[in-house]
Amino acid sequence: MSDAKSHSPKVLIVGCGDIGIATAAMLQAQAYHVIGARRSVNKLPADLPAIAIDVTQPDTLSVLASHDWAAVIVTLTADQFTEQGYQASYVNGLKNILAVLSQDSKRLPLILFASSTSVYGQNDGSIVDEHSVTEPSGFSGEAMLRAEALLSAYPGQTCAIRFGGIYGRGLGRMVKRLADGFICPREPVIYSNRIHFEDCCRVFVHLIEAFSKSTVSDNKLAARYLAVDSQPSRQRDIMEWLAKEQGIDIDKLQEGEATSRGGNKRCNNAELLATGFDFKYPNYQAGFAPLLE
């Protein structure tokens, strides 16, 4: 390890998948010393130091206590889209991580946890923010809420980041439906909330930077932020725009069933914007345009 790197703030990314790898590159570009942690470390880039762990196996996590972390980004995934899978990864896994990182009261890193807007059960198109009622309609949202509750017992600073649907690593489901000749109906109106993959990573970097520059007298990070772009939109509007951009005749498309797995609400990102975060892709038009070129 170079002397410069040994004095750089050290950041751990737990569950280091695509988002973690891209976030690591951004942090490395700003002189952070980043380490990725996951079960299959051979999938990480050669220039990203790695630690092999399994968050569901506490004995594999003891190595984390030997480092002086400035921040820990937790981006977990479930092995299965089941209640048991979410409980094992998001709840039990986070509990195991917090137990290790809480051992030394003099070295308590900032913890950023990737949560989800699935914690909201609103299905009437209403506007929600960080203070809205959270009554999730499915097991995934319930698991996320249980995980967020664990953060409140951590003696250091934590922040749950409630991400909307992450897009931008390809054209995605809506474009595929259009290619197959289908478009969602105008009624019922279904709102969707999204964030571009790159902005998702930039949120982590921004919050770490904001926290590191704060002083005792400054306001610290909020306990949670909604991370969605600035334009909650009707699914029909998005699909019509995508169709026109690709030269697809909307009149020749067949209306398929409305899909609302993400619920039907409009997420307000005002509190994230108040921290000084600036979206590179503030709406779906800006985010999809480069993908359609």
N, C-alpha and C positions, 0 to 999 in steps of 0.2 A: 504494500500500500504506500502510495506517495505521501510525503509530508503534508502537501496541500490537501489531499483527500482526507487524511486523518483528522484535520481540523475543520472539515466541512460538516454542516449539520447532517445527521444521519437519519434517513427516512426508511421505514420498513413498509412494504406493500404485501399484505397478507391476501392470499388467493389471487396471485398475480397472473391474470389472464390477459386478454387483449387490451382491456382498459388499463390495467395495471402496467403493462409493458409500455403503452403509449404515454402514460402519466410519468413513468420512470424516465423516459427519454426527455420529457419537458423539464423535469426536476434536475436531471444531470446537466442539461444545458444551462441551468442557473447555479451550477456548482454544488448541488446537493450530492451527498454520498447516499446512493439508493441501493437497497437490497430487496430482491424479490423472494417471497416465500410461498411455496406451494408443494403439492405432493410430487408432481412430475417436473423437476427443475430442468430436465434436459430439453424442455420446450421453451425455455427462456433464452433470450439473445446472449451471445457469448460475452458481450460487454456489460452485462447486468449481473453483478454478484448474486449468488442464490443461497438460500437455506431450505433444505427439505423438511417440511412439516406436514402434519395432518391435524387440522383443528379439532377433529373429533377424537383424537388420541392425545390426551394431556401430557403423556410422558415424552412426546416428540417436541413439545413447546418449551421445555426448560432452557434450551439454548438461547431463547429470546431474552431471557433475564440477564444475560451476560453483556448486553449491549446498552449503550447510552443513546436511546432513540430521542430525536427531537420531535418526531411525529410518526404515527402509525396509521396507514390507510387500510381499512378493512373492506375488501370487495369479495364477498363470499358468493358461492353458487351452490345450489343443492344438486345432489346426484340424481334425484328424481323429483318430478313435479307432483309431490304428494305431501300430505300433512307431516308424515314421519320424516321425509327428506328435508323439509324446511326446518322442522324442529331440530334435527340433528346438526345441520350446518349453521343456520342463521342464529339460532338461540343457544344451543349447547356449545357450538363452536365459538361464538362470541364470548360466552361465559368463560370458557377455558382460556381464551386470549386475555381477557381482562384480569383473570386470576394471576396470570404470570406477570403482567405488566404493572400490577398493583403491589408487588412484593417489596419494592424499594420506594418508600415514601419520598425520598429525595430525588428520585429519577422517575417522574411521571410524565410520559410523553403526551402530546396532543393526540387524541384518537378521532379520526374521521371515519364514520361508518356509512357505507353505501346502503341506504334504505330505499323506499319506493313510495310512489303516490298511491299504491294499492292499500295503504293504511286508511284511506278515505273510502267511505261507502256511499257517498252522495251519488245519486243516479238521476238527477233532475236538471242537469246543466247548470247548477248553481256554482258560485265562485267560492273557492276554498283557499285558505292560507295556513300559515303555521299554527294559528290559534283556533282553527275550525275543529269541530267535533270529529273524532276518529272512531268510526264504527265500521270496520271493514266487512265486506260481504263474502270474503273467501278466506281460506286457510293461509294463503300466502301473505295477505295483509295482516292477519292476526299474528302470524309468526314475526313479521317485521315489527309490530308494536311491542311484542314481548321482548324482542332484541333491543329495541330502543329503551325500554324500561330498565334493562340491565345497565345501560350507560349512566343512568342517574346515580348509581351507587359507586361509580368510579371516582376516586378522590381527586383526579386531575381534570383537565378540560376535555370535554367530548363534544362532538357535533354529529348529529344524524342528518344526512343529506338525502332528501326524498326526491329521487330522480323520476322524471316522467319516462315515456318510452324513448329508448336510445336508438337513434338511426344514424345513417351516414357511412356505414361500411359496405354499402351496396344499395341497390335501388329499393329493396325491401318488398314487403307483402303487398302493399297497395299497387305498386307497379306490376307485380305478377298477376294480380287479379284483373287489372286492366288488360294485360297481354292475353289473358285467358278469355276476355270478352265480357267481363262483369264490372259493375260499378255498384256502390252501396246506394240504397234508396234515399230519397230526400226526407222521407218521414219513416220512422221517428228520427228526429235530429239527434245525432251522437257527436259530442265534442271529444276531441283527443288532445293530449298534451305531450309534447315531445322535447327532446334536447339532442342536439347533434353530438355525435361521438367525440369530436374534438373539443367541443365546449364542456362536455362531461369531464374530460380529463383536466381541462383548464380550471374548472371549479375547485378541484382538489389542490392544484398548485396555488391558486389565488388565496384560498383559505389558510393554507400553511404560511404563505407569505404575510397575509394580514395578521395572523396570530404572532408570528415571529417578530413583527415590527411594533407590536403593541407594548405598552408599559403598564405598570401596576395601576396607574390612574386611568388608563384607557378602558373603554368598554371591551370586554372579551367577546369572543364569538357567541352567537346565540346557540341554544341547545339544539336547534334544528333549522334547516333551510329547505325551501322548495326549489328544486333545480329543474326548471322547465324554461323553454324560450318565452318570448314576450307576446306570443300570439296563439292562445288556445283557439282551435279552429274546428269547424264542422268537418267530419270525415268526407262528406259529399263535396264540400268546397275544395278540399285537398285533392281528391281524386279527379274532379273536373279540371283543375289547374294542371295536374300531371298529364291528363289525357290531351289537353290542348297543346302543352309543351312538346308532346311526342307526336302530334299530328293525328291523334286518334279521334274518330268521329263519335262523339258522345251519344248521338241518336241511334247508333248501331250497337251500343252496349246493352247488355241485359242486366236488369237490377237484381242483385243477389240479396242475401240476407244481411241485415245490419249486424255488425259485430261490436260488442262493447265489453270485451274482457277487461279493459282498463277502467270500466265504469263510465260515467257520463257527468263530468264536472269540468270546471274551468279553473285551472291552478294559477294563482297570483304569485309572481316571482319578485314582488316589490322589496321584500326583506333581503334577498340575495343582491339585488341591484343596489340597495342602500349600503352594502359593504364596499362598493366600488367596482363590482364585477361588470365587465363589458362583454356582451355576447358577440362572438365573431359571426354567429348565425342566429340572429334574433327572431327569425320566423322560418316557416317551412320553405318559402320561396327561395330564400338565401341558401338554405341548407341543401335543397334538392338540385338547384340549378347546376352546380359543378358536376353532379353525378350524371346529369342528362346530356352533358356536352359530348 
